[in-house]
């Protein structure tokens, strides 16, 4: 399955919205990104919410990296198109 950059951004927006809901619900306030899982483990009392938090974290990472790779590909294709135009 290949997703467009737009579809990837939409999915990331959905993940972010759901993640923000959990952050607000449990008052997650990690001082650094390295503390997020520890804080979530301590504050999220519903096991299903904790599992969903971990899933969202992983999904966000995957979609984020995929989006970055797509953006690099789009940028590279644009550079190649510009270079080809200059040669003609």
PDB file of N, CA, C and O in Angstrom:
ATOM      1  N   UNK A   1       0.846  -1.179   0.000  1.00  0.00           N
ATOM      2  CA  UNK A   1       0.000   0.000   0.000  1.00  0.00           C
ATOM      3  C   UNK A   1       0.889   1.239   0.000  1.00  0.00           C
ATOM      4  O   UNK A   1       1.779   1.380   0.839  1.00  0.00           O
ATOM      5  N   UNK A   2       0.640   2.117  -0.936  1.00  0.00           N
ATOM      6  CA  UNK A   2       1.373   3.370  -1.002  1.00  0.00           C
ATOM      7  C   UNK A   2       0.423   4.516  -0.678  1.00  0.00           C
ATOM      8  O   UNK A   2      -0.666   4.607  -1.245  1.00  0.00           O
ATOM      9  N   UNK A   3       0.831   5.373   0.219  1.00  0.00           N
ATOM     10  CA  UNK A   3       0.028   6.533   0.594  1.00  0.00           C
ATOM     11  C   UNK A   3       0.632   7.788  -0.009  1.00  0.00           C
ATOM     12  O   UNK A   3       1.851   7.913  -0.123  1.00  0.00           O
ATOM     13  N   UNK A   4      -0.226   8.705  -0.391  1.00  0.00           N
ATOM     14  CA  UNK A   4       0.259   9.997  -0.867  1.00  0.00           C
ATOM     15  C   UNK A   4       0.720  10.822   0.327  1.00  0.00           C
ATOM     16  O   UNK A   4       0.429  10.498   1.478  1.00  0.00           O
ATOM     17  N   UNK A   5       1.438  11.886   0.030  1.00  0.00           N
ATOM     18  CA  UNK A   5       1.880  12.777   1.104  1.00  0.00           C
ATOM     19  C   UNK A   5       0.672  13.366   1.828  1.00  0.00           C
ATOM     20  O   UNK A   5       0.669  13.482   3.054  1.00  0.00           O
ATOM     21  N   UNK A   6      -0.351  13.737   1.064  1.00  0.00           N
ATOM     22  CA  UNK A   6      -1.572  14.305   1.649  1.00  0.00           C
ATOM     23  C   UNK A   6      -2.258  13.304   2.581  1.00  0.00           C
ATOM     24  O   UNK A   6      -2.675  13.662   3.682  1.00  0.00           O
ATOM     25  N   UNK A   7      -2.373  12.053   2.136  1.00  0.00           N
ATOM     26  CA  UNK A   7      -2.984  11.013   2.975  1.00  0.00           C
ATOM     27  C   UNK A   7      -2.166  10.771   4.239  1.00  0.00           C
ATOM     28  O   UNK A   7      -2.721  10.543   5.314  1.00  0.00           O
ATOM     29  N   UNK A   8      -0.862  10.823   4.104  1.00  0.00           N
ATOM     30  CA  UNK A   8       0.023  10.636   5.253  1.00  0.00           C
ATOM     31  C   UNK A   8      -0.176  11.760   6.259  1.00  0.00           C
ATOM     32  O   UNK A   8      -0.235  11.509   7.463  1.00  0.00           O
ATOM     33  N   UNK A   9      -0.279  12.990   5.782  1.00  0.00           N
ATOM     34  CA  UNK A   9      -0.515  14.136   6.671  1.00  0.00           C
ATOM     35  C   UNK A   9      -1.857  14.013   7.382  1.00  0.00           C
ATOM     36  O   UNK A   9      -1.962  14.317   8.570  1.00  0.00           O
ATOM     37  N   UNK A  10      -2.886  13.568   6.659  1.00  0.00           N
ATOM     38  CA  UNK A  10      -4.209  13.386   7.264  1.00  0.00           C
ATOM     39  C   UNK A  10      -4.141  12.346   8.378  1.00  0.00           C
ATOM     40  O   UNK A  10      -4.709  12.542   9.452  1.00  0.00           O
ATOM     41  N   UNK A  11      -3.448  11.244   8.118  1.00  0.00           N
ATOM     42  CA  UNK A  11      -3.320  10.193   9.129  1.00  0.00           C
ATOM     43  C   UNK A  11      -2.557  10.713  10.346  1.00  0.00           C
ATOM     44  O   UNK A  11      -2.929  10.429  11.485  1.00  0.00           O
ATOM     45  N   UNK A  12      -1.495  11.471  10.102  1.00  0.00           N
ATOM     46  CA  UNK A  12      -0.741  12.056  11.223  1.00  0.00           C
ATOM     47  C   UNK A  12      -1.617  13.017  12.026  1.00  0.00           C
ATOM     48  O   UNK A  12      -1.523  13.059  13.253  1.00  0.00           O
ATOM     49  N   UNK A  13      -2.462  13.782  11.348  1.00  0.00           N
ATOM     50  CA  UNK A  13      -3.373  14.692  12.047  1.00  0.00           C
ATOM     51  C   UNK A  13      -4.361  13.920  12.923  1.00  0.00           C
ATOM     52  O   UNK A  13      -4.660  14.339  14.041  1.00  0.00           O
ATOM     53  N   UNK A  14      -4.869  12.786  12.414  1.00  0.00           N
ATOM     54  CA  UNK A  14      -5.782  11.946  13.194  1.00  0.00           C
ATOM     55  C   UNK A  14      -5.078  11.373  14.423  1.00  0.00           C
ATOM     56  O   UNK A  14      -5.625  11.377  15.526  1.00  0.00           O
ATOM     57  N   UNK A  15      -3.870  10.887  14.217  1.00  0.00           N
ATOM     58  CA  UNK A  15      -3.082  10.328  15.321  1.00  0.00           C
ATOM     59  C   UNK A  15      -2.833  11.398  16.371  1.00  0.00           C
ATOM     60  O   UNK A  15      -2.978  11.150  17.568  1.00  0.00           O
ATOM     61  N   UNK A  16      -2.458  12.584  15.920  1.00  0.00           N
ATOM     62  CA  UNK A  16      -2.176  13.689  16.840  1.00  0.00           C
ATOM     63  C   UNK A  16      -3.413  14.050  17.647  1.00  0.00           C
ATOM     64  O   UNK A  16      -3.325  14.251  18.858  1.00  0.00           O
ATOM     65  N   UNK A  17      -4.564  14.136  16.990  1.00  0.00           N
ATOM     66  CA  UNK A  17      -5.802  14.486  17.690  1.00  0.00           C
ATOM     67  C   UNK A  17      -6.141  13.462  18.774  1.00  0.00           C
ATOM     68  O   UNK A  17      -6.505  13.827  19.891  1.00  0.00           O
ATOM     69  N   UNK A  18      -6.018  12.189  18.436  1.00  0.00           N
ATOM     70  CA  UNK A  18      -6.311  11.146  19.423  1.00  0.00           C
ATOM     71  C   UNK A  18      -5.295  11.167  20.560  1.00  0.00           C
ATOM     72  O   UNK A  18      -5.650  10.987  21.725  1.00  0.00           O
ATOM     73  N   UNK A  19      -4.035  11.388  20.214  1.00  0.00           N
ATOM     74  CA  UNK A  19      -2.986  11.450  21.231  1.00  0.00           C
ATOM     75  C   UNK A  19      -3.226  12.639  22.169  1.00  0.00           C
ATOM     76  O   UNK A  19      -3.068  12.512  23.383  1.00  0.00           O
ATOM     77  N   UNK A  20      -3.602  13.783  21.613  1.00  0.00           N
ATOM     78  CA  UNK A  20      -3.872  14.960  22.448  1.00  0.00           C
ATOM     79  C   UNK A  20      -5.026  14.702  23.412  1.00  0.00           C
ATOM     80  O   UNK A  20      -5.017  15.191  24.542  1.00  0.00           O
ATOM     81  N   UNK A  21      -6.019  13.933  22.963  1.00  0.00           N
ATOM     82  CA  UNK A  21      -7.116  13.567  23.856  1.00  0.00           C
ATOM     83  C   UNK A  21      -6.620  12.787  25.064  1.00  0.00           C
ATOM     84  O   UNK A  21      -7.038  13.054  26.191  1.00  0.00           O
ATOM     85  N   UNK A  22      -5.739  11.835  24.840  1.00  0.00           N
ATOM     86  CA  UNK A  22      -5.177  11.061  25.953  1.00  0.00           C
ATOM     87  C   UNK A  22      -4.279  11.927  26.834  1.00  0.00           C
ATOM     88  O   UNK A  22      -4.284  11.788  28.057  1.00  0.00           O
ATOM     89  N   UNK A  23      -3.524  12.803  26.222  1.00  0.00           N
ATOM     90  CA  UNK A  23      -2.641  13.691  26.994  1.00  0.00           C
ATOM     91  C   UNK A  23      -3.470  14.566  27.926  1.00  0.00           C
ATOM     92  O   UNK A  23      -3.127  14.741  29.095  1.00  0.00           O
ATOM     93  N   UNK A  24      -4.559  15.112  27.402  1.00  0.00           N
ATOM     94  CA  UNK A  24      -5.434  15.963  28.243  1.00  0.00           C
ATOM     95  C   UNK A  24      -6.138  15.136  29.314  1.00  0.00           C
ATOM     96  O   UNK A  24      -6.211  15.541  30.474  1.00  0.00           O
ATOM     97  N   UNK A  25      -6.656  13.971  28.915  1.00  0.00           N
ATOM     98  CA  UNK A  25      -7.409  13.122  29.845  1.00  0.00           C
ATOM     99  C   UNK A  25      -6.584  12.756  31.070  1.00  0.00           C
ATOM    100  O   UNK A  25      -7.100  12.743  32.188  1.00  0.00           O
ATOM    101  N   UNK A  26      -5.311  12.462  30.867  1.00  0.00           N
ATOM    102  CA  UNK A  26      -4.461  11.995  31.968  1.00  0.00           C
ATOM    103  C   UNK A  26      -3.458  13.034  32.453  1.00  0.00           C
ATOM    104  O   UNK A  26      -2.643  12.739  33.327  1.00  0.00           O
ATOM    105  N   UNK A  27      -3.501  14.231  31.906  1.00  0.00           N
ATOM    106  CA  UNK A  27      -2.585  15.287  32.347  1.00  0.00           C
ATOM    107  C   UNK A  27      -1.129  14.901  32.156  1.00  0.00           C
ATOM    108  O   UNK A  27      -0.303  15.107  33.045  1.00  0.00           O
ATOM    109  N   UNK A  28      -0.819  14.346  31.005  1.00  0.00           N
ATOM    110  CA  UNK A  28       0.562  13.924  30.738  1.00  0.00           C
ATOM    111  C   UNK A  28       1.415  15.162  30.483  1.00  0.00           C
ATOM    112  O   UNK A  28       1.132  15.952  29.583  1.00  0.00           O
ATOM    113  N   UNK A  29       2.443  15.313  31.274  1.00  0.00           N
ATOM    114  CA  UNK A  29       3.270  16.518  31.213  1.00  0.00           C
ATOM    115  C   UNK A  29       4.751  16.183  31.354  1.00  0.00           C
ATOM    116  O   UNK A  29       5.418  16.630  32.287  1.00  0.00           O
ATOM    117  N   UNK A  30       5.239  15.408  30.432  1.00  0.00           N
ATOM    118  CA  UNK A  30       6.649  15.009  30.471  1.00  0.00           C
ATOM    119  C   UNK A  30       7.532  16.223  30.222  1.00  0.00           C
ATOM    120  O   UNK A  30       7.236  17.055  29.364  1.00  0.00           O
ATOM    121  N   UNK A  31       8.610  16.313  30.975  1.00  0.00           N
ATOM    122  CA  UNK A  31       9.549  17.430  30.838  1.00  0.00           C
ATOM    123  C   UNK A  31      10.387  17.303  29.573  1.00  0.00           C
ATOM    124  O   UNK A  31      10.874  18.302  29.045  1.00  0.00           O
ATOM    125  N   UNK A  32      10.554  16.097  29.095  1.00  0.00           N
ATOM    126  CA  UNK A  32      11.345  15.878  27.885  1.00  0.00           C
ATOM    127  C   UNK A  32      10.737  14.714  27.109  1.00  0.00           C
ATOM    128  O   UNK A  32      10.042  13.879  27.687  1.00  0.00           O
ATOM    129  N   UNK A  33      10.991  14.655  25.815  1.00  0.00           N
ATOM    130  CA  UNK A  33      10.456  13.537  25.024  1.00  0.00           C
ATOM    131  C   UNK A  33      10.942  12.175  25.518  1.00  0.00           C
ATOM    132  O   UNK A  33      10.293  11.156  25.281  1.00  0.00           O
ATOM    133  N   UNK A  34      12.067  12.161  26.193  1.00  0.00           N
ATOM    134  CA  UNK A  34      12.605  10.904  26.696  1.00  0.00           C
ATOM    135  C   UNK A  34      11.843  10.389  27.911  1.00  0.00           C
ATOM    136  O   UNK A  34      11.984   9.225  28.286  1.00  0.00           O
ATOM    137  N   UNK A  35      11.038  11.251  28.527  1.00  0.00           N
ATOM    138  CA  UNK A  35      10.263  10.875  29.711  1.00  0.00           C
ATOM    139  C   UNK A  35       8.819  10.507  29.404  1.00  0.00           C
ATOM    140  O   UNK A  35       8.080  10.114  30.307  1.00  0.00           O
ATOM    141  N   UNK A  36       8.404  10.626  28.153  1.00  0.00           N
ATOM    142  CA  UNK A  36       6.996  10.457  27.800  1.00  0.00           C
ATOM    143  C   UNK A  36       6.456   9.094  28.207  1.00  0.00           C
ATOM    144  O   UNK A  36       5.400   9.018  28.836  1.00  0.00           O
ATOM    145  N   UNK A  37       7.138   8.042  27.871  1.00  0.00           N
ATOM    146  CA  UNK A  37       6.642   6.694  28.188  1.00  0.00           C
ATOM    147  C   UNK A  37       6.588   6.478  29.693  1.00  0.00           C
ATOM    148  O   UNK A  37       5.627   5.903  30.204  1.00  0.00           O
ATOM    149  N   UNK A  38       7.597   6.928  30.394  1.00  0.00           N
ATOM    150  CA  UNK A  38       7.612   6.783  31.859  1.00  0.00           C
ATOM    151  C   UNK A  38       6.442   7.526  32.498  1.00  0.00           C
ATOM    152  O   UNK A  38       5.769   6.988  33.377  1.00  0.00           O
ATOM    153  N   UNK A  39       6.202   8.752  32.061  1.00  0.00           N
ATOM    154  CA  UNK A  39       5.090   9.544  32.597  1.00  0.00           C
ATOM    155  C   UNK A  39       3.764   8.877  32.249  1.00  0.00           C
ATOM    156  O   UNK A  39       2.877   8.785  33.097  1.00  0.00           O
ATOM    157  N   UNK A  40       3.622   8.414  31.011  1.00  0.00           N
ATOM    158  CA  UNK A  40       2.389   7.743  30.601  1.00  0.00           C
ATOM    159  C   UNK A  40       2.153   6.488  31.438  1.00  0.00           C
ATOM    160  O   UNK A  40       1.031   6.226  31.870  1.00  0.00           O
ATOM    161  N   UNK A  41       3.198   5.727  31.660  1.00  0.00           N
ATOM    162  CA  UNK A  41       3.081   4.495  32.457  1.00  0.00           C
ATOM    163  C   UNK A  41       2.589   4.816  33.868  1.00  0.00           C
ATOM    164  O   UNK A  41       1.788   4.076  34.439  1.00  0.00           O
ATOM    165  N   UNK A  42       3.066   5.903  34.411  1.00  0.00           N
ATOM    166  CA  UNK A  42       2.697   6.275  35.775  1.00  0.00           C
ATOM    167  C   UNK A  42       1.294   6.879  35.865  1.00  0.00           C
ATOM    168  O   UNK A  42       0.599   6.680  36.861  1.00  0.00           O
ATOM    169  N   UNK A  43       0.877   7.609  34.844  1.00  0.00           N
ATOM    170  CA  UNK A  43      -0.369   8.370  34.954  1.00  0.00           C
ATOM    171  C   UNK A  43      -1.584   7.738  34.272  1.00  0.00           C
ATOM    172  O   UNK A  43      -2.715   7.989  34.689  1.00  0.00           O
ATOM    173  N   UNK A  44      -1.380   6.937  33.252  1.00  0.00           N
ATOM    174  CA  UNK A  44      -2.533   6.353  32.559  1.00  0.00           C
ATOM    175  C   UNK A  44      -2.990   5.129  33.340  1.00  0.00           C
ATOM    176  O   UNK A  44      -2.281   4.127  33.432  1.00  0.00           O
ATOM    177  N   UNK A  45      -4.185   5.232  33.896  1.00  0.00           N
ATOM    178  CA  UNK A  45      -4.687   4.192  34.782  1.00  0.00           C
ATOM    179  C   UNK A  45      -5.464   3.092  34.067  1.00  0.00           C
ATOM    180  O   UNK A  45      -5.571   1.980  34.585  1.00  0.00           O
ATOM    181  N   UNK A  46      -6.002   3.381  32.899  1.00  0.00           N
ATOM    182  CA  UNK A  46      -6.747   2.391  32.119  1.00  0.00           C
ATOM    183  C   UNK A  46      -5.773   1.679  31.176  1.00  0.00           C
ATOM    184  O   UNK A  46      -5.146   2.316  30.329  1.00  0.00           O
ATOM    185  N   UNK A  47      -5.651   0.374  31.324  1.00  0.00           N
ATOM    186  CA  UNK A  47      -4.699  -0.396  30.527  1.00  0.00           C
ATOM    187  C   UNK A  47      -4.962  -0.236  29.028  1.00  0.00           C
ATOM    188  O   UNK A  47      -4.019  -0.144  28.243  1.00  0.00           O
ATOM    189  N   UNK A  48      -6.232  -0.202  28.628  1.00  0.00           N
ATOM    190  CA  UNK A  48      -6.559  -0.034  27.213  1.00  0.00           C
ATOM    191  C   UNK A  48      -6.086   1.319  26.685  1.00  0.00           C
ATOM    192  O   UNK A  48      -5.606   1.416  25.555  1.00  0.00           O
ATOM    193  N   UNK A  49      -6.224   2.366  27.506  1.00  0.00           N
ATOM    194  CA  UNK A  49      -5.730   3.683  27.105  1.00  0.00           C
ATOM    195  C   UNK A  49      -4.210   3.690  26.999  1.00  0.00           C
ATOM    196  O   UNK A  49      -3.647   4.327  26.108  1.00  0.00           O
ATOM    197  N   UNK A  50      -3.550   2.982  27.908  1.00  0.00           N
ATOM    198  CA  UNK A  50      -2.087   2.919  27.860  1.00  0.00           C
ATOM    199  C   UNK A  50      -1.619   2.196  26.592  1.00  0.00           C
ATOM    200  O   UNK A  50      -0.683   2.634  25.923  1.00  0.00           O
ATOM    201  N   UNK A  51      -2.276   1.103  26.283  1.00  0.00           N
ATOM    202  CA  UNK A  51      -1.926   0.372  25.065  1.00  0.00           C
ATOM    203  C   UNK A  51      -2.178   1.255  23.845  1.00  0.00           C
ATOM    204  O   UNK A  51      -1.357   1.298  22.929  1.00  0.00           O
ATOM    205  N   UNK A  52      -3.308   1.956  23.832  1.00  0.00           N
ATOM    206  CA  UNK A  52      -3.605   2.839  22.702  1.00  0.00           C
ATOM    207  C   UNK A  52      -2.572   3.951  22.613  1.00  0.00           C
ATOM    208  O   UNK A  52      -2.168   4.330  21.513  1.00  0.00           O
ATOM    209  N   UNK A  53      -2.139   4.477  23.747  1.00  0.00           N
ATOM    210  CA  UNK A  53      -1.106   5.514  23.765  1.00  0.00           C
ATOM    211  C   UNK A  53       0.171   4.992  23.105  1.00  0.00           C
ATOM    212  O   UNK A  53       0.786   5.687  22.296  1.00  0.00           O
ATOM    213  N   UNK A  54       0.562   3.780  23.450  1.00  0.00           N
ATOM    214  CA  UNK A  54       1.754   3.187  22.847  1.00  0.00           C
ATOM    215  C   UNK A  54       1.563   2.955  21.354  1.00  0.00           C
ATOM    216  O   UNK A  54       2.470   3.205  20.559  1.00  0.00           O
ATOM    217  N   UNK A  55       0.379   2.477  20.975  1.00  0.00           N
ATOM    218  CA  UNK A  55       0.096   2.274  19.556  1.00  0.00           C
ATOM    219  C   UNK A  55       0.189   3.590  18.780  1.00  0.00           C
ATOM    220  O   UNK A  55       0.790   3.657  17.708  1.00  0.00           O
ATOM    221  N   UNK A  56      -0.416   4.626  19.345  1.00  0.00           N
ATOM    222  CA  UNK A  56      -0.382   5.935  18.680  1.00  0.00           C
ATOM    223  C   UNK A  56       1.042   6.463  18.573  1.00  0.00           C
ATOM    224  O   UNK A  56       1.417   7.066  17.567  1.00  0.00           O
ATOM    225  N   UNK A  57       1.825   6.233  19.609  1.00  0.00           N
ATOM    226  CA  UNK A  57       3.222   6.660  19.578  1.00  0.00           C
ATOM    227  C   UNK A  57       3.955   5.979  18.432  1.00  0.00           C
ATOM    228  O   UNK A  57       4.688   6.623  17.682  1.00  0.00           O
ATOM    229  N   UNK A  58       3.754   4.686  18.304  1.00  0.00           N
ATOM    230  CA  UNK A  58       4.412   3.923  17.241  1.00  0.00           C
ATOM    231  C   UNK A  58       3.887   4.334  15.866  1.00  0.00           C
ATOM    232  O   UNK A  58       4.666   4.554  14.938  1.00  0.00           O
ATOM    233  N   UNK A  59       2.568   4.435  15.742  1.00  0.00           N
ATOM    234  CA  UNK A  59       1.983   4.848  14.460  1.00  0.00           C
ATOM    235  C   UNK A  59       2.486   6.234  14.054  1.00  0.00           C
ATOM    236  O   UNK A  59       2.816   6.465  12.890  1.00  0.00           O
ATOM    237  N   UNK A  60       2.542   7.140  15.009  1.00  0.00           N
ATOM    238  CA  UNK A  60       3.024   8.490  14.720  1.00  0.00           C
ATOM    239  C   UNK A  60       4.454   8.475  14.224  1.00  0.00           C
ATOM    240  O   UNK A  60       4.812   9.206  13.301  1.00  0.00           O
ATOM    241  N   UNK A  61       5.253   7.654  14.830  1.00  0.00           N
ATOM    242  CA  UNK A  61       6.652   7.535  14.410  1.00  0.00           C
ATOM    243  C   UNK A  61       6.752   6.988  12.989  1.00  0.00           C
ATOM    244  O   UNK A  61       7.502   7.509  12.163  1.00  0.00           O
ATOM    245  N   UNK A  62       5.996   5.943  12.718  1.00  0.00           N
ATOM    246  CA  UNK A  62       6.031   5.313  11.395  1.00  0.00           C
ATOM    247  C   UNK A  62       5.540   6.273  10.322  1.00  0.00           C
ATOM    248  O   UNK A  62       6.203   6.471   9.304  1.00  0.00           O
ATOM    249  N   UNK A  63       4.377   6.865  10.554  1.00  0.00           N
ATOM    250  CA  UNK A  63       3.832   7.798   9.564  1.00  0.00           C
ATOM    251  C   UNK A  63       4.707   9.042   9.425  1.00  0.00           C
ATOM    252  O   UNK A  63       4.848   9.583   8.328  1.00  0.00           O
ATOM    253  N   UNK A  64       5.288   9.492  10.521  1.00  0.00           N
ATOM    254  CA  UNK A  64       6.180  10.643  10.462  1.00  0.00           C
ATOM    255  C   UNK A  64       7.401  10.372   9.610  1.00  0.00           C
ATOM    256  O   UNK A  64       7.787  11.198   8.784  1.00  0.00           O
ATOM    257  N   UNK A  65       8.002   9.225   9.810  1.00  0.00           N
ATOM    258  CA  UNK A  65       9.184   8.867   9.011  1.00  0.00           C
ATOM    259  C   UNK A  65       8.814   8.656   7.544  1.00  0.00           C
ATOM    260  O   UNK A  65       9.567   9.042   6.650  1.00  0.00           O
ATOM    261  N   UNK A  66       7.667   8.050   7.301  1.00  0.00           N
ATOM    262  CA  UNK A  66       7.201   7.853   5.929  1.00  0.00           C
ATOM    263  C   UNK A  66       6.947   9.206   5.263  1.00  0.00           C
ATOM    264  O   UNK A  66       7.325   9.419   4.112  1.00  0.00           O
ATOM    265  N   UNK A  67       6.308  10.111   5.992  1.00  0.00           N
ATOM    266  CA  UNK A  67       6.050  11.449   5.464  1.00  0.00           C
ATOM    267  C   UNK A  67       7.336  12.194   5.150  1.00  0.00           C
ATOM    268  O   UNK A  67       7.433  12.869   4.125  1.00  0.00           O
ATOM    269  N   UNK A  68       8.315  12.076   6.022  1.00  0.00           N
ATOM    270  CA  UNK A  68       9.619  12.716   5.775  1.00  0.00           C
ATOM    271  C   UNK A  68      10.273  12.150   4.519  1.00  0.00           C
ATOM    272  O   UNK A  68      10.833  12.893   3.713  1.00  0.00           O
ATOM    273  N   UNK A  69      10.200  10.833   4.359  1.00  0.00           N
ATOM    274  CA  UNK A  69      10.795  10.197   3.174  1.00  0.00           C
ATOM    275  C   UNK A  69      10.069  10.646   1.902  1.00  0.00           C
ATOM    276  O   UNK A  69      10.703  10.916   0.882  1.00  0.00           O
ATOM    277  N   UNK A  70       8.735  10.722   1.970  1.00  0.00           N
ATOM    278  CA  UNK A  70       7.979  11.198   0.813  1.00  0.00           C
ATOM    279  C   UNK A  70       8.336  12.647   0.478  1.00  0.00           C
ATOM    280  O   UNK A  70       8.484  13.001  -0.692  1.00  0.00           O
ATOM    281  N   UNK A  71       8.471  13.469   1.497  1.00  0.00           N
ATOM    282  CA  UNK A  71       8.819  14.868   1.262  1.00  0.00           C
ATOM    283  C   UNK A  71      10.190  14.989   0.606  1.00  0.00           C
ATOM    284  O   UNK A  71      10.374  15.798  -0.303  1.00  0.00           O
ATOM    285  N   UNK A  72      11.141  14.201   1.055  1.00  0.00           N
ATOM    286  CA  UNK A  72      12.472  14.204   0.429  1.00  0.00           C
ATOM    287  C   UNK A  72      12.380  13.770  -1.025  1.00  0.00           C
ATOM    288  O   UNK A  72      13.043  14.343  -1.890  1.00  0.00           O
ATOM    289  N   UNK A  73      11.559  12.758  -1.298  1.00  0.00           N
ATOM    290  CA  UNK A  73      11.377  12.289  -2.668  1.00  0.00           C
ATOM    291  C   UNK A  73      10.744  13.383  -3.532  1.00  0.00           C
ATOM    292  O   UNK A  73      11.180  13.614  -4.660  1.00  0.00           O
ATOM    293  N   UNK A  74       9.731  14.045  -3.011  1.00  0.00           N
ATOM    294  CA  UNK A  74       9.066  15.134  -3.740  1.00  0.00           C
ATOM    295  C   UNK A  74      10.060  16.256  -4.024  1.00  0.00           C
ATOM    296  O   UNK A  74      10.110  16.782  -5.136  1.00  0.00           O
ATOM    297  N   UNK A  75      10.844  16.618  -3.024  1.00  0.00           N
ATOM    298  CA  UNK A  75      11.847  17.677  -3.199  1.00  0.00           C
ATOM    299  C   UNK A  75      12.886  17.295  -4.244  1.00  0.00           C
ATOM    300  O   UNK A  75      13.283  18.123  -5.064  1.00  0.00           O
ATOM    301  N   UNK A  76      13.329  16.035  -4.213  1.00  0.00           N
ATOM    302  CA  UNK A  76      14.329  15.562  -5.172  1.00  0.00           C
ATOM    303  C   UNK A  76      13.761  15.567  -6.592  1.00  0.00           C
ATOM    304  O   UNK A  76      14.442  15.968  -7.535  1.00  0.00           O
ATOM    305  N   UNK A  77      12.532  15.127  -6.738  1.00  0.00           N
ATOM    306  CA  UNK A  77      11.898  15.141  -8.060  1.00  0.00           C
ATOM    307  C   UNK A  77      11.747  16.564  -8.579  1.00  0.00           C
ATOM    308  O   UNK A  77      11.930  16.811  -9.771  1.00  0.00           O
ATOM    309  N   UNK A  78      11.417  17.495  -7.701  1.00  0.00           N
ATOM    310  CA  UNK A  78      11.298  18.897  -8.102  1.00  0.00           C
ATOM    311  C   UNK A  78      12.654  19.447  -8.540  1.00  0.00           C
ATOM    312  O   UNK A  78      12.732  20.179  -9.526  1.00  0.00           O
ATOM    313  N   UNK A  79      13.726  19.104  -7.819  1.00  0.00           N
ATOM    314  CA  UNK A  79      15.078  19.548  -8.205  1.00  0.00           C
ATOM    315  C   UNK A  79      15.469  18.980  -9.568  1.00  0.00           C
ATOM    316  O   UNK A  79      16.048  19.680 -10.398  1.00  0.00           O
ATOM    317  N   UNK A  80      15.150  17.716  -9.790  1.00  0.00           N
ATOM    318  CA  UNK A  80      15.472  17.084 -11.066  1.00  0.00           C
ATOM    319  C   UNK A  80      14.688  17.722 -12.217  1.00  0.00           C
ATOM    320  O   UNK A  80      15.224  17.909 -13.309  1.00  0.00           O
ATOM    321  N   UNK A  81      13.438  18.049 -11.972  1.00  0.00           N
ATOM    322  CA  UNK A  81      12.616  18.708 -12.979  1.00  0.00           C
ATOM    323  C   UNK A  81      13.182  20.080 -13.317  1.00  0.00           C
ATOM    324  O   UNK A  81      13.250  20.454 -14.488  1.00  0.00           O
ATOM    325  N   UNK A  82      13.588  20.833 -12.294  1.00  0.00           N
ATOM    326  CA  UNK A  82      14.190  22.142 -12.510  1.00  0.00           C
ATOM    327  C   UNK A  82      15.491  22.029 -13.280  1.00  0.00           C
ATOM    328  O   UNK A  82      15.759  22.825 -14.179  1.00  0.00           O
ATOM    329  N   UNK A  83      16.291  21.047 -12.931  1.00  0.00           N
ATOM    330  CA  UNK A  83      17.570  20.859 -13.635  1.00  0.00           C
ATOM    331  C   UNK A  83      17.325  20.491 -15.093  1.00  0.00           C
ATOM    332  O   UNK A  83      18.047  20.954 -15.976  1.00  0.00           O
ATOM    333  N   UNK A  84      16.311  19.659 -15.355  1.00  0.00           N
ATOM    334  CA  UNK A  84      15.999  19.268 -16.729  1.00  0.00           C
ATOM    335  C   UNK A  84      15.503  20.469 -17.532  1.00  0.00           C
ATOM    336  O   UNK A  84      15.828  20.601 -18.712  1.00  0.00           O
ATOM    337  N   UNK A  85      14.727  21.334 -16.907  1.00  0.00           N
ATOM    338  CA  UNK A  85      14.232  22.540 -17.589  1.00  0.00           C
ATOM    339  C   UNK A  85      15.385  23.455 -17.973  1.00  0.00           C
ATOM    340  O   UNK A  85      15.374  24.052 -19.049  1.00  0.00           O
ATOM    341  N   UNK A  86      16.368  23.568 -17.105  1.00  0.00           N
ATOM    342  CA  UNK A  86      17.511  24.446 -17.379  1.00  0.00           C
ATOM    343  C   UNK A  86      18.357  23.914 -18.529  1.00  0.00           C
ATOM    344  O   UNK A  86      18.979  24.687 -19.257  1.00  0.00           O
ATOM    345  N   UNK A  87      18.379  22.585 -18.693  1.00  0.00           N
ATOM    346  CA  UNK A  87      19.165  21.980 -19.781  1.00  0.00           C
ATOM    347  C   UNK A  87      18.486  22.163 -21.135  1.00  0.00           C
ATOM    348  O   UNK A  87      19.155  22.179 -22.168  1.00  0.00           O
ATOM    349  N   UNK A  88      17.177  22.299 -21.134  1.00  0.00           N
ATOM    350  CA  UNK A  88      16.426  22.437 -22.387  1.00  0.00           C
ATOM    351  C   UNK A  88      16.270  23.849 -22.781  1.00  0.00           C
ATOM    352  O   UNK A  88      15.663  24.139 -23.812  1.00  0.00           O
TER     353      UNK A  88
END
